[in-house]
Amino acid sequence: MHISKTQDGNKLTISLAGRLDSNTSPMLDRELKANLEGITELILDFAQLNYLSSAGLRVILTAQKQMNKQGKMVITHVNEIIMEIFTMTGFAEILTIE
């Protein structure tokens, strides 16, 4: 998985490419923990994400809980496969997906 980030003031955009699974989710978790301080808007761009496992879902849920305390989180460019995972797990109801 490849992670790229762009920060504009209090807005952080993290773009993911590849697979977010048990091997790569610790990378995203570390990236989020290191960069969320002072962030009021978190954008997760999934345009290049092609696989999401339960380990990835846990990291996303942790980020959502953190951002609920300090601002908002939006997930963008979700493909059909990832959207189906969000729908089946109930995450579609608790995440803001655009």
Summary of the structure (lengths in Angstrom):
residues: 98
radius of gyration: 12.1
end to end distance: 21.9
largest distance: 34.8
contacts: 290
relative contact order: 0.19
helix: 43%
strand: 36%
